[in-house]
Amino acid sequence: MALFRAVETAERADRRLFDDPLAAAFLTGRLKALAAFARLPAIGRLATYFLDLGWPRTRSSAVVRTRLIDDLVRQAIRSGARQALLLGAGFDSRPYRLEELRGVPLFEVDHPSTQRAKRQRLQTHLGPLPGNVHFAPVDFEKDDLETTLMHAGFDTTVATVAVWEGVVSYLTPAAVDQSFRTLARILSEGSHLIFSYVHQGALDGSVAFREARRWKSSVRSSGEPFIFGFDPAGLADYLRPRGFALVSDVSTAEAAKSYCEPLHRNEPGSELYRIAAAQRAAV
Ligand SMILES: C[S@@+](CC[C@H](N)C(=O)[O-])C[C@H]1O[C@@H](n2cnc3c(N)ncnc32)[C@H](O)[C@@H]1O
């Protein structure tokens, strides 16, 4: 994801969907070299060409997902959220690049090993980290999210915007279920939960998506296979008993139409990857 965001940041200012200067700083080795190549005048555009050839629709799906979630976070803050929670934050740099999140108490939750690497790289590039950002190391498969967040100072009484981007596909159904139930306990009524997911039909083969086979094999060969998905038709029914009301649910193909087409960018996104927004329902 950091590579895709770094390559997007190398786009011309009037064409790019967002500006993420930290994305390249998170990278190492070959990925860092590719991001540097993408910044070269003229030939740098070959980076997107080769990425799209190797991983069809993955880059475009990733960058429109980032932009859509940026906009959903901004909207949530504008409509009154006073705290932010990034679940499985990875190399998401929103706390450091979105003006709307400056000064908002923000909790970065991630697997301890990923979080350690991120903190080191952030400190190298930013120096002392902003005081509003708190780190909570959690393995969703075995740690207690609620207790860790409470120790970190999370406030269960204020409206919060929570982002769970690019994570549920890697978790077991039990960890996903448990996490939704925990989130329902700790997020106050009206809080926003934004998450992305893979269409279940792409995982079990019941729906034909032309990029599914290559996506699945590339995440499998990177050691992190997709193991969990939702059927969009059943998502509202999954969320309701877990305390959330579905507000929106779009594929990255639909998001690409909104964001890329007006910029005359022919980058189609994917029907198999989706972004949902829900609200903590009244108890
Ligand atoms: C594809 S990355 C997405 C990162 C970030 N949200 C983004 O969109 O750029 C997946 C993230 O899920 C986290 N993750 C995967 N399994 C996890 C687990 N069992 N517990 C905690 N975090 C996990 C990884 O550490 C990583 O940060």
The ligand as a MOL file (V3000), in Angstrom:
LIG
                    3D

  0  0  0     0  0            999 V3000
M  V30 BEGIN CTAB
M  V30 COUNTS 27 29 0 0 0
M  V30 BEGIN ATOM
M  V30 1 C -2.5510 -4.5720 3.9620 0
M  V30 2 S -2.0320 -3.8730 5.4690 0 CHG=1
M  V30 3 C -3.0920 -2.4630 5.5460 0
M  V30 4 C -2.4840 -1.3890 6.3440 0
M  V30 5 C -3.1950 -0.0520 6.3420 0
M  V30 6 N -4.4610 -0.1140 7.0390 0
M  V30 7 C -3.3720 0.4370 4.9390 0
M  V30 8 O -4.4820 0.3370 4.4110 0
M  V30 9 O -2.3960 0.8880 4.3850 0 CHG=-1
M  V30 10 C -2.6930 -4.9800 6.6480 0
M  V30 11 C -2.5090 -4.5180 8.0730 0
M  V30 12 O -3.2210 -5.4250 8.9090 0
M  V30 13 C -2.4380 -5.6980 10.0420 0
M  V30 14 N -2.8180 -7.0170 10.5430 0
M  V30 15 C -2.9450 -8.1810 9.8560 0
M  V30 16 N -3.2590 -9.1900 10.7110 0
M  V30 17 C -3.3280 -8.6250 11.9520 0
M  V30 18 C -3.6020 -9.1240 13.2470 0
M  V30 19 N -3.8540 -10.4290 13.4410 0
M  V30 20 N -3.5830 -8.2690 14.2860 0
M  V30 21 C -3.3070 -6.9620 14.1050 0
M  V30 22 N -3.0510 -6.4140 12.9070 0
M  V30 23 C -3.0520 -7.2400 11.8450 0
M  V30 24 C -0.9990 -5.6970 9.5240 0
M  V30 25 O -0.0800 -5.5010 10.5890 0
M  V30 26 C -1.0520 -4.5300 8.5520 0
M  V30 27 O -0.7530 -3.3220 9.1820 0
M  V30 END ATOM
M  V30 BEGIN BOND
M  V30 1 1 1 2
M  V30 2 1 2 3
M  V30 3 1 2 10
M  V30 4 1 3 4
M  V30 5 1 4 5
M  V30 6 1 5 6
M  V30 7 1 5 7
M  V30 8 2 7 8
M  V30 9 1 7 9
M  V30 10 1 10 11
M  V30 11 1 11 12
M  V30 12 1 11 26
M  V30 13 1 12 13
M  V30 14 1 13 14
M  V30 15 1 13 24
M  V30 16 1 14 15
M  V30 17 1 14 23
M  V30 18 2 15 16
M  V30 19 1 16 17
M  V30 20 1 17 18
M  V30 21 2 17 23
M  V30 22 1 18 19
M  V30 23 2 18 20
M  V30 24 1 20 21
M  V30 25 2 21 22
M  V30 26 1 22 23
M  V30 27 1 24 25
M  V30 28 1 24 26
M  V30 29 1 26 27
M  V30 END BOND
M  V30 END CTAB
M  END
